[in-house]
Amino acid sequence: TLRATMDWSYSLLAPAEQTLRRRLAAFAGGFTREAAESVCASADLPAADILDLLDSLVQRSLVVHEEKGGDSRYRLLETIRQHAQEKLDERGEEAELLRRHAAHFAGVVEAAGQELVGPEQLTWLRRLQADLDNIRAALRWSQEAGDIALALRLIAPAWRFWMMSGQSSEGRRWLEILLAQDTRQHVADAVRAAALFAAGSLAFTQSDPVSARNHYVRSLELRRALGDVKGMAEVLNGLGVASVDLGDYREAEKYLEESVRLRSEVGDTFGNHAPLSNLANIAKYHGEYVRATELYQRALYIQRQLGHIHGMLLSLDNLAQLWGERGDYERAGALNLEALIMARERGILTSVLTGLSTRAAWALELGNLAEAESYLEECLEVSRSVGDRVQENTALINLAEVALGRGDPDRATALAEQALSALRQIGHQRGQAFALMTLSDAAWMHGQHDRAADLLEECVELRRGMGDALGTIVTLEGRARLAGSRGQADEAVRLYGSAATLRTALGTPLPPAWQSEFARGLADLRDRLGPDTFAERWDEGKAKAVPGHRPGASGLNS
């Protein structure tokens, strides 16, 4: 009866209305007028007529029109879409229409890839989210049709969307399936190189620097063969960042310096801001604060000259964090505030989140809990507005730290467990490690000392598994503080000895802002054990660190 009714309704339409109605079956979810014109227009259905035809179908209740947040979108009710699909099948138009549908959304994704780092970021994030069902449908069709190149165009250019929306696992899975499916390598080398770079970047965001490095290496090989100098420089920067995460600073500097050299050779002055900033990060980790400041300032100068707002914001934040680590919160705060005001004025919400998170961290460090909470609540609001699930759950973890500062371990546990569950779901290992450390602190405050130790051990294993060298050291230091507060002075000194040895091997001294507290803790342990026993336990910890092995890997046996 329903089909008969639909057939009758269809028969009442003019030929052009019938054509548009059945072709709209290509869309999964909603669509814009521009999308309908791009996908459905043909010689017998001019694009200029589609708006009027859509209005006619809306008046007949065959298409639903919605206005939301200033955006105008259309959609078909599911029963009508299924009937339109049947009519599409009868006319044999489906294959060509779905090809045009996939090509249209590949163009949308490619355009978004250029905009996700600029002031229109939020607009494009929302647009991609609104069209996600269409993008997924186009990906499935392209894969099934064997058009792997088209499928890769639908995902690789906008890899930042998958990261920022907390869907890195899905984006990464699609890229790896498609790259593996192209066994005969019919995809052009330029497309494959871009896809490998995107896969590496998503692997890195999921705290998998080993996979990231492998993808980047393959991308670099292709770009060298193509003579794509800018592409090579981009991948070398990625390799540098992945190597930093793996604790191989010497290799990282080699990659980053080559990236700077290549960009300089082709006159890409702007592009040098990223590798210069990453070289500065390495200098900071080594405690070379003067060199780090100079490199950050060089990057900032380049960005100011070019008027590149997003890059300026990154450099200002880097400089702010550098001065924060040196304990100069007044200078750090001024730089951070400049960046935050600029980000808000330009609507660059990822930089707003960075600035708010940094200010919240300093407020926590200084014990200003109400101020920290205010910044973090705003972080939650902004991250949810852009769909950034990583930042959202990072804010929840930091709100748990605020709860701990107020002596409320129950609330801290609830917030950290909520964040841990979400971060496990999206596969963000670094965030999981932070959540585990916070849960350990909450368990300790509850008097659950064994659970606190177990959570820290889980955190250490997680960081080792993901190759996070510096994170492993920081977690060992956390375990040492916990052991000391439990009266286990011998174990505390062993852990401190392991961590200190690994810091020396990695070349990453404690930031100045941490050094006085660290020294007081060691002095207390030395008084409790006596200098001779303290030295013995310290040497035992050094031996367990196994010098010569990469921190974060299986060489650490404590």
N, C-alpha and C positions, 0 to 999 in steps of 0.2 A: 504494500500500500504506500509506504514511504517512497519507494523508488518510482512508482507511478505518479505520485504527487510531484516529485522532483522533475521527472521527465516532462510533465505538463507545464511546470513553471519554466523549464528550459525552453520549451517550444514557443512560449510567448515572447521570448527575447528576440531582438533584432539580430541579424547575422553577426555584426561586429560585437554585440554584447555577448553572444554565445561564444565567440572566439576568445574574448578576453576572460570570460568566466571559466572556461575549461583550462586556459593556459595558467591562470592563477593557482592551479593545483600544484604547480612546480614549487611553490613556496612552503616552507615548513615554519609554522608560527606566523608572525606578522611580516609586513613589508612596507616600504615607502613607495610614494608615487614614482620617484626616480628609478627604483628597482623594477617596478612594473613596466615602465617605459623601456628600460634596458633589456629585460628578459622577454617580454611578451610582444613587443612591436615587430612588425614585418611589413612586407609590401602591401598586404591586404588589411593591415591594422597599423596605421601610422602612429608614431609616438605622440604626435600633437593631439590625437583624438582620445588618448587613454584617460586623461583626467576627467573629461566629461563622461566617458563610459563608466569610470569608477563611481562618479557621483550618481549616475543612473542606477547602478547595481546597489549602491548604498540605499537609495530611495526605495528600492524593491526589497530591502532587507536580505539581500543575497551576499553582501559584503558588509563587514562591520568597520566603521571608521572611529578612531580613537585619537584624542589629543592628550598628550601627557608631557609635562615639563617643556612645553613649547614645541614638541615633536609631533608630527602628524603621521600616523601609521594606519594600515589597513590589515584586516585578517578575514579569513573564511571560517565559518563554523565547521566543525569536523564533518558533519553529515554532508554538507554542501561540498566540502573539499573532496570527499570520497566520490561523490557523484561526478564532480568535475574531472577527477582522475579517470573514471570509467570512460567519459566522453573523450578525454585526451587519448586514451588507449585505442579507442575505436578509430580515431583519425590517424594513428601512427605518428603522432607528433612528439611523443615523449622524449626520445633520445636526444633530438636536436634541442628541445627546450631545456632539458636538464644540463646539457653541455653549456648552453648560454647562461643558465642560472649559476653554474659553477664558475664560469669565466667572470660573470659580473661580481660575484662575491670575492673572487681572487683579487679583482681590482680594488674592492673596498679594503681588503686586508693589506694590500700593498700601500694604499694611501694612508691607512692607519699607522703602518710601520714608521712613516716619516713624521707623524704628528704626536706619537705617544711620549715624546720627551720635551714637548713644547707647551705653550700656554693653552692650547686647545685639547690638552690631554684628557680632561674629564669628559668633554664632548665625545671624543673618539672612544674612550673606554665604555661609555654608555651606549654608543652606537654599536660597538662590537658585541656587547652583552645582549642588546636587543635583537641582534641578528645571529646570535650564537646557534640557534636551532637550524637556521639556513646554512651557516658555515659547516656545521656537523653533517647536515644532509649532503651538502656539496662534496665534503671530504669522502663520505661513504660512496657516493656515486662515482667520483673520480677514481677512487681505489678500485671499485668493482669493474669500472670500464677500462682499467689498465693505464689510465692517464696519470702516471705518478708525478710527472712534472707539474701538471695542473694542481694536483693534491698538495704538493709541497708549496706551491705559491699561495695556497689557502691557509697556510699555518706558519711558515718560517718567517715572513717579514714582520709579523706582529707577535713575536715570541714574548715581548714584554706584557702583552695583554694576558697571556696564560699565567705568567708569573704574578702579576699584580692582582689578578682575580682569584688567586689561590688555587688555580687549576693547572699548576705546573706538571703534575703527574699525567694528566690527560694530554696536554700538549706534547710533552716529552714522549709519551707512548706512541702517539700518532707519528711523530717524526721518525722514531726508531723503526716502527713497522714499515713505513713507506720507504725508508732508506734500505732496509733489508729486502723489501719486495722487488726493488729494481736490481735484480741479480745480474742482468746483462748490461746494466749501466746505460740505459737509453736516455736518461735524464742528462741534460746539458751540464757540463762541469760547473758553470757559474751557478746554476740552480742548486746542484748538489752541494757545492761549497757553502752557499748561504744556509742551506738546511743543516749541514753539519755544524756550522757556527751556532745556529739557533738551538740545536740539540745540546751542544756543549754549554751554552748559556743557561738553559733550563736545568741541566744536570748540576751546574754550579749553584744555582739558586736552591737546589734541594740538598746542598751540602755533600755533593758527590764529586769532589775535585778530580778523582782518578778518571771517571768516565768523561768529565768535562775536558780534561787534558787530551784524552784519546780522540775525542771528536774534533777538538781544535787542531791537533796535529794533522789529521786527515784533511781538514778544511785548508790548512796552510799549504799542504802539498799541492792541492788543486789550484789554489790561487797563485802559487809560485809558477806553476806550469802555464797558467793563463796570463801571467805578467800583470796581474791585478795588484798594483802596489798598495793602493788604499785598502783593499781587502786584506792584503797580507798584514799591513800595519794593525788593522782592527783585530785580526786573529792573534797576532803576537801580543797585543795588550791582554786579550783573554787568557792566553797561555801564561803570561806573567802573573795574573791574578790567581789562576789555579795553582801555580807553583808556590805562591806565597801561602796559600791555604795548606799546601802539603809540606810547608816548612823548608822548601828548597829556595832560599833567598838568592843564592848565587845564580841559579838557573833563571829565576824570576827577573833579576836585574838584566841578564843577557837578553831575554826576550823584550823587555820594556825598552831598553836602550836601542835595540834594533828597530822597534816600532817608532821611536822618536826620529831615528836616522832616516827611515824610509819616508815618513811624512814630510820631513824637512826637504828631502830630495825632490819631491813632487810639489813643493810649495803649499802643502796642506798645513798651514800654521795652526789653524783652529784645532785640527785633530790631535795635536800634541798635548792638549790639556789632560787627556785621560792617562796616557803613559807617564807624563810628568807627575801627576797626582799619585799614581801608584808607586812610582819610584820614591816619592816623598813618604808614602806609607811605610815602605821598607826602612827608610832612614829613621823614621819615628820608632819603629819596632826595635831598631838597634840602639835607640837612645841618642841618635844623632839629631838633636832637635834644631840646631842651627841650619844644617843642610836641608832638613825636612821643611823648615820655614821658607827657605829660599826657593825650593822646588814648588811648594804650594803657591808662593807669590808669583813665580814665573807663570804658572798655569792660570792664576787669576788675572794677571796682566794681559795674557793672550785673549782671554774671554772678554775682558773689559774692552779691549781694542776692537774686537769683532762684534760687540754688543750681544754676545751669546748668554742670555739670561740663565738658562738652565745650568750651563757650565760655571758661571759666576757663583751661583748658589751652592754648587758642590764644593767649589774651592773655599768659599767663605765658611762653610760648615766644617771642612777639613781643618782649616786654620783655627776655628773655634775649638774643635776637639783637641787639637794639639796643645793649645794654651790651657785648656781644662786639665789635660794630663799633667801639665807642668805646675798645676795648682794655682794658676793666675786666672781666677774665675771672673774678675772684673773685665780683663781684656777679652777673654773667651765670650763672656756674655754680650759684649758690645758687637762682636763679629756675628754671633748667632742672631742677635736681634735685627741687625742689618739684613741678614739673609731671610729671616722670617717675615719681615715687613715686605721685602721685595717679592717673596714667593706668594704672599697673600694678595698683593696688588696685581700680580700677573696671573693668578689662578693656577699656579703650578703646585698641585696638591701633594705630589710625592715629596717635594722640597719642604712644604709646610709640615708634613709628617716628620721628616728628618729633623727639622728645627725644633718642633715640639718635643720629640723624643729626647733630643740632646738636653734641652732645658730641664725636662723632667728628671733625667739622670743626674744632672748637677744638683737639683733641688733635693733628690734623695740622698746624694753624697753628703750634702750639708745639713741634712736632717730637717729640711723644710717640707714636711709631709703634705700640708694643705696645698702648697704651691705645686708640688709634684702631682698631686691628685688632680688639680685643675687642668694642668697640661695634658695629663693622660686621658682625662675624660674627653677633652677636645680631640686627642689622637683617635680615640674610639669613634667619635662622630665622623671625623674626616675619612678614616680608613673604611668605615662602613659605607660612606657615600660613594666611594670609588670602587668598592668591592675588593679592597686589598686585605685578604684574610691573614696574610703573614703579619702585617703591621697591626691588624686588629688584635691578634692573639699575643703579639709582643706587648701591646699596651695592657692586656689583661694580666700578663706575668708581672709587669712593673706595678700594676695596681695591687697585685698580691704582695709585692715588696713593701708597698705603702702600708698594707694591712699588718705586715710583720712589724714594721716600725711602730705601729700603734698597739702592738701586743695582742693582735687578733689572729691567731694561727688558723682558726676555723675558716674565716673568710679567705685568708691567704690560700689555704688548701683548696677550697672550692674554686677560686679563680684560676689557680695554677692547673688544677685537674681539668677544668673546662678547656683551657688553652692547650694542654698536652694532648687531649683527645682530638681536638681540631687539627693540630699540627701533625699528629700521626696520620690523620685522614688525608691530608694534602701532601704528606711525605717530606715535611720540612725538618730535617734532622737537627740543624743548629738551634732552631727554636725549641725543639724537644729537649735538648741538653739544658737550655736555660730554665725551662719549666721544671726539670728534674732537680736542678740545684735549688730552686725556690721551694719546691716540695720538701727537699731535705732540710732546709732551714725551718720550715713550718713543723716538720716532724720533731726536730730538736727542741723547738719551743714548747711542743706538746709533751716533752719528756720521753718521746719514742726514739731513743738514741740508736738502737739497732736498725730501725727503719731508716733513720736519717743516713746512717753509714751505707746501707744497702742502696739507697737512691743515688748517693754520690758515686758508688761503685758502678751502678748502671750508667751514670752520666759519663764516667771515664771510659767505659767500654764503647759507648756510643761514639764518643769523640775519636777514640782510637780507630774504630771501624770506618769512620768517614775521613780519616787522614788529617784531622784538625790538630796540628801540632801544638799551636799556641793554646788552643782551647783545652787540650789535654793537660798542659802545664797548669793553667788557671784552676782546673778542677782538682788536680793534685794538691794545690795550695789550699783549696777549700776543704779537702779531706784532712789536710794537716791541721788547719784551724779547728776543725771539728774534733779531731783526736786530742788536741791540746786542751780544749774546753771540757772533754770527758775525763781528763786526768791521765790520758795515755801519752805521757810525755815522750817515751821512747819511740812510739810509732809516729808521733807528730814530727819529731826531728828527722826520722828516716824519710818521711814523705817530703819534708822541706828540702832535705839533701838531694832527693831525686829531682824535685822540681827545679832547684837551683842549678843542678848539673845540666839538665835539659835546656834551661834558659841560656846557659853559657854556650852549649853546643849549637843552639839555634841563633845565638847572638841577639837575644831579646831581653834586655834588663828590665827590671820592674819600673813602671812609670814613676816619676818623682812624687806624684801625689799619693802613692801607696807606700813609699819607702819607710816613712817614720813609723807607721802602724806595724809594718812587717818587722822592723828592727826591734820594736818593743816586744812583739811576740816571741822573737828568738831570744831576746835577753831574759825574758821570764822563764823560758824553757831551759836556758843555760843555768839559771839560778836553781831551778828545781832538780836538775840532774847532776850538776857539777860540771866543770869544764872538760874533764877527761871523758866521762860517759857521754857528754854531749858530742864531743868530737868523734867518738867511736860510732855512735848512732848515725851521725851525719855521713861518715865514710861508708857505712852500710847502705844508706840511701843512695849515695853516689854510685856504688857498685851495682845497685839494682837498675840504675838508669841506663846501663850498657852504652857508654859513649861509642859513637860511630854508627849507631842505628838511628833511623829517622824517628824523631819523637812522634808519637801518635800511632806508630805501627807496632808490630808485635815485639819490637826490641825492648819495650818497657815492661819490666817484670814485677814491679812493686805490687 
